């Protein structure tokens, strides 16, 4: 492996263990939760076809880094002197495995091992991992899994397509407590410009929608948005927003991160060039430093793939960019479906609203912003019925309704002794 490849691997390994070696004290529960989280996720590992990392591997990297004076070279991959040789298999067994594989190219490794045992070829049982390793070394596994046709691509103009993803960031201080941070970023596929990026304490739909709205306000509207299959990217709110703004939402195939290589490559740059130099502790400090690094370094530096500065290339095609509508905020409202009850009420997040008589018993759509329950719009069959008012039960107590559904509010008072209307007959 060349020196540059070893550096890439070492930088990646550091990005995995940085939460454990950055000097922030973690208690046992936090450490265990972080280890399980890293073992469960899928990784784009440099110069490797693997996508997962075991618990023991992460702990070994931590031990290597700390026991060697926190030197990046301690995370370099070690080269084997006997690379290419099957140490656990002798020449005769290797020849038999090769012949069996050629005879049965489409069967599984356990079936081949069972066949060898049935024919009495081996006296001592072989390890499945050893046989798998030998087949991979001899290029005998490709027939079971044909290679995929992957091709490099690039959007023709700025804002033709954005890629977006989430990167797990360092722990930051929130209200005196250490919280995990997440970087949500958007990259323009043509210019490689980071149209927006910010660290949040959650990667949920609310955080993603906030970042998306800020990206639109700063750089206009893209024609396509390319994301993965996380819950935030399949929410009804996101799909509604994309459809209302005429933006195609494209989800990558599960466990196929190669299609989002540009945003993944940017995250690699963040881990290797931004995070090692960050010295703050709070969420506000990391976002302030990140915005400064984006504007003064990344977006204003010549990109190796395009040969131009991202901001310069983005501006060169500015005539192709769709501007942001004035009513952008209205496109980011949540949409929920409710039924108008027989008493005209509609329930939304434990709040009671009064709907039109004409829509009693019908399904309607409610559009509103998070935590703005005083402006809830009612729609039915693409028609707006205006904004709803919350039910005032005391007023409804004085409303008289006739057969023409024309309510009239009575202002008569009742006596405390009899409960009869003033002026009524006893």
N, C-alpha and C positions, 0 to 999 in steps of 0.2 A: 504494500500500500504506500502511495506517495505521501510526502510530507503534508501537502495541502489537504489530502483526504483525511489524514490523521488529525489535522487541526479541526476539520469539519466535524469529525466524530467526537473529539474532545469537547468542542463548544456545545454540541448537542447534549452530551452527557452532563455537562455543567448546568445546562438549562433545566434538566430533569431534577438534579439534586440541589439546586440553588436555594430552595426553601429550607433545606436542612442545614446548610453550611454558611448561610448569609449572616449569622450572628444573632438572629432572632431566636429567643428561647421558646421552645415548644414543649408543652406538657405531654404526658404519655398519650392521652386521648387525641390531642391534635395531631401528634406524629403518626399514630396508627391510622387515623382518618385520611391523612394526606398520602400515606403509603398505599392504602387501598384505592384511593382515587387515581393515583398515577398508574397502578397496576391494571385498573379496569379500562382506562381510556386507550384509544388507538393513536399511534405515533407515526410520523413520517421520519423514519430513521435513515440518516445519510448512509449511502453505499450499502444498503441492506434491504432485503425483501421482507423482513419481519416488521410487524406493526404493533407488537406488544412487548412489555418489559416486565420481567418477574420481580418479585419482592427481594429475593436474594441478590439479583443483579444490582438493584438500586442501592441496597445496603453495602455491597462490595465497592461500588463507585464512591460512596460517601467515605468509607474506610480508607480507600486508596488516596482520595483527595486530602483528607485530614492528616493522615500519617506521613504524607510527603510534603508537608509545609504549605498546603493549599496551592500547589503548583498545577497549572493547567496541563503540563506534560504528563502528570501522573495519571491522567485520564486517556492518554493515547492508547489505541488498540495495540496489543502485543502480537507480533508475528510469530508463527510456529515454524520451527526448523523442519518438521516433517509434514508440512502442508501438502495436501493432496494424497497422502497415504492413509489407508485404513488401519489404524494401529491395533484394533480389536479383532481384525479378521486376517487370516492367513491367505496366501495366494490361491490355494485350492478352493476355499469357501468363496472368495471373490469371484473366481471363474464360474462356480456353480450358480451364484446369485445372478451373474450377468446372463448366463444361458437361460435360466428360468425366466428372467425378465423379458428376454427376447421371445421366448415361447408364449408368455402370457403378458403382453404389454399393457392390458387394460384392467388387470386385477389389482387388488389392494395388497399392500405389504403384509398385513396379517395373514392373508390367504397364501402368499408365497411361503411365509414361515411355517404355516400349517402343512403345506405340501412337502416341504423339506423334512419336517418331523415325521410325516406319514411314510415317506420313502426311506427313512432311516439314514438321511445324509449327514446329519449333525448329531453328535452325542451330547454336547453341552448346549443348552438353549441360548439363542442369540437375543440381544436386546433390539427392540423395535427401532429405537432411536439410532442405533448403530447401522442398521440396515437402511433406514431412511437417509442417513448421512452419506452412506456409500453410494446409493442410487443418485443422490443429488450431485455428488462429486463426479460421477461418471456420466452425468447428463441423461439418466435413464428415467426421469420422472416427467418429462415434458409431454409424453404421449397421454398421460393421465390428465394433464391440465394444460391445454394448448395456450400459447401466448395470446394476449389480447392486442388488438390493433389500437394503439394509442398514438395520437399525433399532436404536435405542438400547434397552438393556435394563438391568434392575436386579433382583437377587435379592430375594425378598419378605421374608426373615428373615435375621438374622445366621447365618453358617456354612452357609447354603444352598449357597453356591458361593464358592470361593477362586480367584483368578487368580495365576499364578506365572510368573516369567520371570527371565532373567539379564541384568544390565547390566555392561558392561565398565568396570571402575574404574581408578583410577590405579595406578602402580607403587609398591610398598611394599618395605621391606627385610626379607628373610628370610635369616637366617644370614649376614649381611654381603653379600648379593647382592640386586639389584633384580629383583623378580618382578611380573608382571602380576596384578592382583586382579580378582575377579569378585563382584558383589553378587547374591546369591540372595535373593529376597524373595517374600512371600505377602501378598496384599491381600484382605480380605473384601469381596465385591462389594456387599453391602448397606450396611454402615457405613463403608466405605473405611478401616477399621482395618488397619494393617500388623501382622498377627498375628505375624510374625517376619521378620527380615532380618539378614544377616551377610555380610561380605566373606570370600571364600576365595581360594586361589591356584590353583584349578582349578574348572571347571564340569562335572566328570564326575559319574557316578552316585553315587559315594561321598559327594561334597560335597552333592549335592542331597538324598540320603536323610538325611544328618545334619541338614540344615536342616529338612526335613519333619518329622522326629521331634521336634525342638525346638518347632516350631510346634504340633504336636498336644499336647505337654506343657503349653504355655502357654495355648492357647485352645480346646482340645477338638477334636472331629472335624467336618470339613465333610461335606456330603452329596455335593458334586461338587468336582472339582479340574480347572480349565481351564488347559491348558499348550499349548506349541507342539509341533513335531515333531522336536526335537533328540534325540540318541541317549540322553541321560539320561532323557527322558520316555517312551521306548519300551522301556526295559529290562525284562526279565522280573521282576527283583526289585521294581521299582516296581509293575508290574501285579499281582504276587502280593500285595504289601502292601495295595494299594487294594482288591483283591477280598476279602481276609481281614477287612478293616475295614468292608466294605460301603460303599465310597466309589466313586462313578462317576468314572472317568478320561476326560476329554474332551480330544481333541487338535484344535487349530485346523487349518484348511486351510493347506497350504503357501503361503508368500508372501502370506498374508492377515493382517497384524498388527492390522487394525482391530478384530477381536473382542476383543483384549486391551488395549483402549484405556485402561482404568483403571490397570493396572500400568505401562503405558508412560507415562501422565501422571505417575504417582508418580516414575518414573525421571527424568523431565524436572525435577521439583521437586528431586530429589536433586542433579542436575547444577547447577542454578541457585542453590540455597539452602544445600546442605550442603557440597559439595565445594569451592566457592570459599573457604569459611571454615576448612577443615581445614588444620592446620599441622603435623601429625605426619608420621612417616616409616615406622613399622612397622605390621604387620598388627594387632597388639594395640591400638595407639593409634587406628587408624581404626575398629575395631569398638567400642571403648569410647566414642569420640566419637559414632559413629553411633547407638548405643543410647541415649545421653543425648539426642541430638537428636530421636530418635523419641518418647521418653517425655515430654520437656518441651516439645517444639515441635509436631511433626506430629500425633501422635495426640491431643494435648490442645488443638488449635486448630480453630476452626469451619471446616468444609469448605464450599467455595463451592457444590458441587452439592447437598448434603443440607441445608445450613443448620444443622447440628449438629456437635458435636465427634465424631470417629470413635469414641473410647472411650466416650463417653456414649451414642451410638446403639447401640453393640454391647451395652452393659450393659442397655439398655432391652428388648432381646429375648433376654435371657440364659436365659429359661425354654425357649427353642427349641433350645438348644445341647446337643449330645450330649457327654457326658463321656468322657474318655479312659480306656480300660480299664487295670486294674492291670498286666496282662501285655503292655503295649504293645511292649516290647522284643522279645518273641517274634514279633511281626508284621513286624519289620524284618530277619529272617534271610534270607540268600541261599538260593535253592533251585536245586539242580543235579540232573540225572539221570545215573545211573551204572548199570552192569551188574555184578551179583555174579559174579565169576569162578568157575571150577570148583574152585579151591582156597579158596573162601569169601572171597577178598580183594576189597576195593573200594579203588580209587585215587582220592584227592582231593588235588589240588595237590601231587603227588609224595609224598604220605603214604599209608601202607598201613594199611587198617582190616580188621577181620574181621567178616563178616556172618553171619547165620543160615544153617544148612544148608538150610532149607526154601526159601530164596530164591535158591539157586544157579541161574544162568542167566537170572534175571529182572531187568527194569528196576525200579530203586528211586529214590526221591527222598531227597536229603541236604539237611538244613536246618541252617545254621550262621551265626554272626556272623563278620564280617571279622576275621581273625587270631585267632579263638578256636577252634582245632582240637581242643581237649580236650572240647568239647561239640557233637558232630555227631549230630543225630537222624536215624534211618532211618525212612522211611515207604514203605508199599506198599499201593496201593488204599485210600487214606485211613485206613489203620491204622498206628499208631505201633509200632515195634519197639524203642523205647528209644534210648539213646545208645550209639554205637559205641566200641569200644576199639581203640587202635592195635595192630598186630601186633607181638608180641615173638618174633622168629625163634628166639631161644635156647630159650624155653619150648616153642615148637612142635616143636623138635628132640626133646623128651622126651615128646611126646604120643603115646599109643597109641590108635588108633581101631579100633572094632569095627564089625561090620555094622549095628548098631543106632544108629550115629552117636553113641555115648556115649563121649566122649573121657576117657581116664584119664592123668594125668601120672605118669611113672615117675621115681623119685628114685634109681635105681641109678646107680652110677658106672662109668666105663670105665677100664681101665688105660692108662697111657701107652705100654707096650711092645707090647701085642698088640691093643688096641682091643676086647677081649672084655669082656662084662659080668662083674662080680665074682660068683664062685660059679658061673659057666657052665662047661661042659665044653669041653676043648680037643680 
